[in-house]
């Protein structure tokens, strides 16, 4: 039983670390999109393609995370919030892309 608890603790630590890093990536992307709204020439093909690719990758990562039965409620809520944020960032990106086309 002790080994199972150690395994769950290890998995929980890895899960939280992964979520922390995804959240940091979302923060960086949010700043980039905010800056892009203020610049008229930022959304060139290269920037738009790269940004859309990053958003897609983060979206896939966030939705690929399963919620283990031992995941604390606060982490489950955090995952839902991050999933909402990535949808909001994609909407913001679409607005930036559309306004600079």
Buried (B, 14 or more C-beta within 10 A) or exposed (E): EEEEEEEBEEEBEEBBEEBEEBBEBBEEBBEBBEEBBEEEEBBEEEBBEEBBEBBEEBBEBBEEBEEEEBBEEEBEEBBEEBBEBBEEBBEBBEEBBEEBE
